[in-house]
């Protein structure tokens, strides 16, 4: 009886270990970063470095605040910040506090923002607008970013095999990216968005990331338009054409890193409808030409005197998006804490 009880106990332990192992194996693998970094040096008006200064970065849209302290060399660094616009507040004993506003942190980029403090009381503050373009002096990669403003305001045609709006077409706006963009037929595939070269690489060889997760497909390699989320769901994306950081790999022609939106302290939403109808279209050049050939010398026949008919062209694709902070009246207010975003 004792031996049987021991065997049962061993089996329970083995089953428990198997469950724990399965849970560990099921943990998601970490992808590449989809955030940005902010770094710089804190100094006084003479250029002397200031160690021990408190540096606070606050996201203007969500109220998220993170802090750090400058090192003995006066350096500070925020390695993982959600992309967005930030305000930087720097304080140190014996100096007036410095406030830098309008610092834009972009996806997979290290933004350099040096800070200079003036001697004075801590209660005094100097506010500086830092909304201008910042040089990337903290990283080696070469590339460019397509922002939310570009995605929303620039015209975007339909492309791909399913005639979808392909945000990847905006990549051809950046230096080092060539290709027909969208709406160009190439062989039997159609949709020229597939045929894009980054940094001199081959078609379909780029590494495509969505929120840090690889979107490469076994059958088509680096293609994105058929599996991409709605254009309204994208906040921005970066194209790295050369010299990527060590965290990236598996690419024969650049890196496309897309970042989706998240909620903020204000509620925002969009509604759209892609509408096409032959009643709104002009007749095609080929139809006009064929009618001219068929009706040569017989213009009085009913087929030649009837009004022009444009080819059938019906499309009605609609959707929307909404985002904000979680609000449960009389129960929970998620402002500055909990956010949501949905797109369909």
DALIN-V279436 format. One record per pair of residues at least 24 apart in sequence whose C-alpha atoms are under 6 Angstrom apart, sorted by the first residue. I is the first residue (numbers start at 1). J is the second residue. D is the distance in whole Angstrom. If there is no record, write none. Layout:
BEGIN
i->{I | I}
j->{J | J}
d->{D | D}
END
This chain:
BEGIN
i->{31 | 31 | 32 | 33 | 34 | 34 | 34 | 34 | 35 | 35 | 35 | 35 | 35 | 35 | 36 | 36 | 36 | 36 | 36 | 36 | 36 | 36 | 37 | 37 | 37 | 37 | 37 | 38 | 38 | 38 | 38 | 39 | 39 | 39 | 40 | 40 | 40 | 40 | 40 | 41 | 41 | 41 | 42 | 42 | 42 | 43 | 44 | 44 | 49 | 50 | 53 | 53 | 54 | 54 | 55 | 55 | 56 | 56 | 57 | 57 | 58 | 58 | 59 | 59 | 60 | 60 | 61 | 62 | 62 | 62 | 63 | 83 | 94 | 95 | 95 | 95 | 95 | 96 | 96 | 96 | 96 | 96 | 97 | 97 | 98 | 98 | 99 | 100 | 100 | 100 | 100 | 101 | 101 | 102 | 102 | 103 | 103 | 110 | 111 | 141 | 141 | 142 | 142 | 142 | 143 | 143 | 143 | 144 | 144 | 145 | 145 | 146 | 146 | 147 | 148 | 148 | 159 | 159 | 160 | 161 | 161 | 166 | 198 | 198 | 198 | 199 | 199 | 201 | 201 | 205 | 205 | 206 | 206 | 206 | 206 | 206 | 207 | 207 | 208 | 208 | 209 | 209 | 210 | 211 | 233 | 233 | 233 | 234 | 234 | 234 | 235 | 235 | 235 | 262 | 263 | 263 | 263 | 263 | 263 | 264 | 264 | 265 | 265 | 265 | 266 | 267 | 267 | 268 | 268 | 269 | 269 | 270 | 270 | 271 | 271 | 272 | 272 | 272 | 273 | 273 | 274 | 274 | 275 | 275 | 276 | 276 | 277 | 277 | 278 | 278 | 283 | 319 | 320}
j->{212 | 213 | 212 | 212 | 107 | 108 | 211 | 212 | 80 | 81 | 82 | 83 | 107 | 108 | 80 | 81 | 83 | 105 | 106 | 107 | 108 | 109 | 78 | 79 | 80 | 81 | 110 | 77 | 78 | 110 | 111 | 76 | 77 | 112 | 75 | 76 | 112 | 113 | 114 | 74 | 75 | 114 | 74 | 115 | 116 | 116 | 116 | 117 | 74 | 74 | 91 | 92 | 90 | 91 | 89 | 90 | 88 | 89 | 87 | 88 | 86 | 87 | 85 | 86 | 85 | 86 | 264 | 264 | 265 | 336 | 336 | 107 | 120 | 119 | 120 | 121 | 122 | 120 | 121 | 122 | 124 | 125 | 122 | 125 | 125 | 126 | 127 | 127 | 128 | 129 | 130 | 129 | 130 | 130 | 131 | 130 | 131 | 138 | 136 | 243 | 244 | 240 | 241 | 242 | 239 | 240 | 241 | 238 | 239 | 237 | 238 | 236 | 237 | 236 | 235 | 236 | 183 | 191 | 191 | 190 | 191 | 225 | 241 | 253 | 254 | 241 | 253 | 252 | 253 | 252 | 253 | 251 | 252 | 253 | 254 | 255 | 251 | 255 | 255 | 256 | 257 | 258 | 258 | 259 | 260 | 261 | 343 | 259 | 260 | 261 | 259 | 260 | 261 | 341 | 323 | 324 | 339 | 340 | 341 | 324 | 325 | 324 | 325 | 335 | 324 | 323 | 324 | 322 | 323 | 321 | 322 | 320 | 321 | 319 | 320 | 318 | 319 | 320 | 317 | 318 | 316 | 317 | 315 | 316 | 314 | 315 | 313 | 314 | 312 | 313 | 310 | 344 | 344}
d->{5 | 5 | 5 | 5 | 6 | 6 | 5 | 5 | 6 | 6 | 5 | 6 | 5 | 6 | 6 | 5 | 6 | 6 | 6 | 5 | 5 | 5 | 6 | 5 | 5 | 6 | 5 | 6 | 5 | 6 | 5 | 6 | 4 | 5 | 6 | 6 | 5 | 5 | 5 | 5 | 4 | 5 | 5 | 5 | 6 | 5 | 5 | 5 | 5 | 5 | 6 | 5 | 6 | 5 | 6 | 5 | 6 | 5 | 6 | 5 | 5 | 5 | 6 | 5 | 6 | 6 | 5 | 5 | 5 | 5 | 5 | 6 | 6 | 4 | 5 | 6 | 6 | 5 | 5 | 5 | 5 | 5 | 6 | 5 | 6 | 5 | 5 | 6 | 5 | 6 | 6 | 5 | 5 | 5 | 4 | 6 | 6 | 6 | 6 | 5 | 5 | 6 | 6 | 5 | 5 | 4 | 5 | 6 | 6 | 6 | 4 | 6 | 5 | 5 | 5 | 5 | 5 | 5 | 4 | 6 | 6 | 5 | 6 | 5 | 5 | 5 | 6 | 6 | 4 | 5 | 5 | 5 | 6 | 5 | 5 | 6 | 5 | 5 | 6 | 5 | 5 | 6 | 5 | 5 | 6 | 6 | 6 | 6 | 4 | 6 | 6 | 5 | 5 | 5 | 5 | 4 | 5 | 5 | 5 | 5 | 6 | 6 | 6 | 6 | 5 | 6 | 4 | 6 | 6 | 5 | 4 | 5 | 5 | 6 | 4 | 5 | 6 | 6 | 6 | 4 | 6 | 5 | 5 | 5 | 5 | 5 | 5 | 5 | 6 | 5 | 5 | 5 | 6}
END
